[in-house]
Each structure stands twice: as structure tokens, then as C-alpha cells.
Amino acid sequence: MKELLSANWPLVVARGFLAVLFGVMAVVWPGITLLSLVFLFGIYALIDGFTSVFVGLSRLSGERWIPLASGGLGILTGILVLAWPGISAVVLLVFVAIWALIIGFSQLWSALRLHGDFTGRALMALSGVAIVALAVYMLAQPGQGAVALVFGIGFLAIVWGLFTVALGFRMRSVARQLEQVDTTESSPVL
């Protein structure tokens, strides 16, 4: 699993960067209409879903089902949200919260399965805990208005995105360490 994550670190960083960008846009422009938020979230969920599916398909062995399932859920959520643009704020909040719960728990599961790299495991686990906690909060407060929803989703995306970017850069470090080990092992002994 370390090899897969370290080989795909640019996708992990891009995924986190997109989440931060989406979150900043939602927080900076809280007065945007709910329809704009729906489209922004739908597009983000599709991109994130396709990224996860790509990661799952590039995995040669091991548990491919986690990124494939979370990616499929992201694609399905994005399609549903884009196909139903007149969605109410509470329904959108529930869609986002359920999607975030599943993504968060899949990250926690992946962190438990990652062996040997404490920093990478910790970042992945923190990312999962952050998104689960914010999703639970959103489910506990579903009656808040559209502007509160925008802020909630924005902060959710920013926190998760920052942890994901940090995880991606940690995986880049692991990739470099693995390359050095491979180079050292393949060097001829004189």
C-alpha cells in the first residue's frame, strides 16, 4: 500500500488542493446561491470520485475495493447532485455529510492498513477523523440555513484538504526513500 500511495502522491496532493480551493471559494463567497454550491460540490465530487477510481484501478494487488468503492460513491453523489439542481439545503447537507462519513471511514480503514510509516498513518488518520467529525456535526445541525451550510461545507473541505495535501507530501517523501533503497540495492558491489 505504501508503494501505491507514494507512486500516486501527485494525485493525493491534487485531491487535497482541490478540496482546499473548493472550501476557500465557499467560505470567501458565502452569499453564493445554493444552486452554485450544488454545481461546485457536484463537480468536486465527480473529480474526487474519478481520482479515487483511478487510484484503485492502478493498484496491482491488495485491497482495491476501498478506493474503487469511495470513488464510485463520489461519482454517484456528483451525478445525483448535478442531476437534481433544485435540491434543498438540508438534502444537500445530508448528501455531503453521508459522502464525507464514508470517505472519512475509508481513510481511517486505510490508515489502519498502512504499516511501518507512522507519520503517513497519522496524517491519513487525522484526515479521516477530521472529515468524520465535521460530517457528524453537519448531520447534528441539519436545520441551519444555506449560508451556514456553505460555511460548514467550506470548512470541511479546507480541513480535509489540508490534511490530504500534507499526506500527499508525506507520500512523496516515502517515494523518495523507496527510490533510494531501490538504487542502493541495485548498485553493483565492487
C-alpha positions in Angstrom: 0.0 0.0 0.0 2.9 2.4 0.7 4.2 1.9 -2.8 0.8 2.7 -4.3 0.3 5.8 -2.3 3.8 7.0 -2.8 3.6 6.4 -6.6 0.3 8.4 -6.7 1.3 11.2 -4.4 0.7 13.9 -7.0 -3.0 12.8 -7.2 -3.3 12.9 -3.4 -1.9 16.4 -3.3 -4.2 17.5 -6.2 -7.2 16.0 -4.5 -6.3 17.9 -1.3 -5.6 21.1 -3.2 -9.0 20.9 -5.0 -10.7 20.4 -1.6 -9.0 23.5 -0.2 -9.8 25.5 -3.3 -13.4 24.5 -3.1 -13.6 25.2 0.6 -12.0 28.6 0.3 -14.4 29.6 -2.5 -17.3 28.5 -0.3 -16.1 30.5 2.7 -15.0 33.6 0.8 -18.3 33.9 -1.1 -20.9 32.8 1.5 -23.6 34.6 -0.4 -23.3 32.4 -3.4 -26.6 30.9 -4.4 -27.3 27.3 -3.3 -27.5 26.4 -7.0 -23.9 27.5 -7.5 -22.9 25.5 -4.4 -24.7 22.4 -5.7 -22.8 22.7 -9.0 -19.5 23.3 -7.3 -19.9 20.3 -5.0 -21.2 18.1 -7.8 -18.2 18.8 -9.9 -15.8 18.4 -7.0 -17.4 15.0 -6.0 -17.1 13.8 -9.6 -13.4 14.8 -9.9 -12.6 13.3 -6.5 -14.5 10.1 -7.4 -12.7 9.6 -10.7 -9.4 10.3 -8.9 -10.2 7.5 -6.3 -11.3 5.1 -9.1 -8.0 5.8 -10.9 -6.0 5.1 -7.8 -8.0 1.8 -7.2 -7.5 0.7 -10.8 -3.8 1.4 -10.7 -3.4 -0.8 -7.7 -1.8 -4.1 -8.9 -2.6 -6.1 -5.7 -4.1 -5.7 -2.3 -7.4 -4.1 -1.4 -8.6 -2.3 -4.5 -12.2 -2.1 -3.3 -11.7 0.8 -0.8 -10.7 3.5 -3.4 -13.0 1.9 -6.0 -16.0 2.0 -3.6 -15.3 5.5 -2.4 -14.7 6.7 -5.9 -17.9 5.1 -7.1 -19.7 6.7 -4.3 -18.2 10.1 -5.2 -19.2 9.7 -8.8 -22.7 8.7 -7.9 -23.0 11.6 -5.4 -21.8 14.0 -8.0 -24.2 12.8 -10.7 -27.1 12.9 -8.2 -26.3 16.4 -7.1 -25.8 17.7 -10.7 -29.0 15.9 -11.9 -31.1 17.4 -9.1 -30.0 21.1 -9.0 -33.1 22.3 -7.2 -32.1 20.3 -4.1 -32.8 21.9 -0.8 -30.1 23.0 1.6 -30.9 20.2 4.1 -30.9 17.5 1.5 -27.6 18.7 0.1 -26.2 18.8 3.6 -27.3 15.2 4.2 -25.7 14.1 0.8 -22.5 15.8 1.7 -22.4 14.5 5.2 -23.1 10.9 4.2 -20.5 11.1 1.5 -18.0 12.6 3.9 -18.7 9.9 6.5 -17.9 7.2 4.0 -14.8 8.9 2.7 -13.6 9.5 6.3 -14.1 6.0 7.4 -12.4 4.6 4.3 -9.4 6.8 5.1 -9.4 5.6 8.7 -9.5 2.0 7.4 -6.7 2.7 5.0 -4.6 4.3 7.8 -5.1 1.1 9.9 -3.9 -1.0 7.0 -0.8 1.1 6.3 2.2 -0.5 8.0 5.5 1.0 9.0 5.1 4.7 8.2 3.8 6.3 11.4 3.7 9.9 10.0 1.8 8.8 6.9 -0.6 6.7 9.0 -1.1 9.6 11.5 -1.8 12.1 8.7 -4.2 9.7 6.9 -6.0 9.0 10.2 -6.2 12.7 11.1 -7.7 13.4 7.7 -10.3 10.7 8.2 -11.1 11.9 11.8 -11.5 15.5 10.6 -13.9 14.7 7.8 -15.9 12.3 10.0 -16.1 14.8 12.9 -17.3 17.6 10.5 -19.8 15.3 8.9 -21.3 14.3 12.2 -21.5 17.9 13.2 -23.3 18.7 9.9 -25.8 15.8 10.5 -26.4 17.0 14.1 -27.2 20.6 12.8 -29.2 20.0 9.6 -31.6 22.9 10.1 -29.0 25.6 9.7 -29.6 27.9 6.8 -27.9 27.9 3.4 -25.2 30.3 4.4 -24.3 28.1 7.4 -24.3 25.2 5.1 -21.8 27.0 2.8 -19.5 27.7 5.7 -19.8 24.1 7.1 -19.0 22.6 3.7 -16.3 25.1 3.1 -14.5 24.5 6.4 -15.0 20.7 6.0 -13.3 20.9 2.6 -10.5 23.1 3.9 -9.6 21.0 6.9 -9.8 17.7 4.9 -7.9 19.2 2.0 -5.0 20.5 4.2 -4.6 17.1 5.8 -4.8 15.4 2.4 -2.1 17.8 1.0 0.1 17.0 4.0 -0.4 13.3 3.4 0.4 13.6 -0.3 3.7 15.4 0.5 4.5 12.7 3.1 3.9 10.1 0.5 6.3 11.9 -1.8 8.9 11.6 0.9 8.2 7.9 1.2 8.5 7.6 -2.6 11.9 9.2 -2.5 13.0 6.9 0.3 11.8 3.9 -1.6 13.7 5.1 -4.7 16.9 5.5 -2.6 16.5 1.9 -1.2 16.0 0.6 -4.8 19.0 2.5 -6.1 21.2 1.2 -3.2 20.0 -2.4 -3.6 20.6 -2.3 -7.4 24.1 -0.8 -7.2 26.8 -3.3 -8.0 29.2 -4.3 -5.2 32.8 -3.5 -6.2 
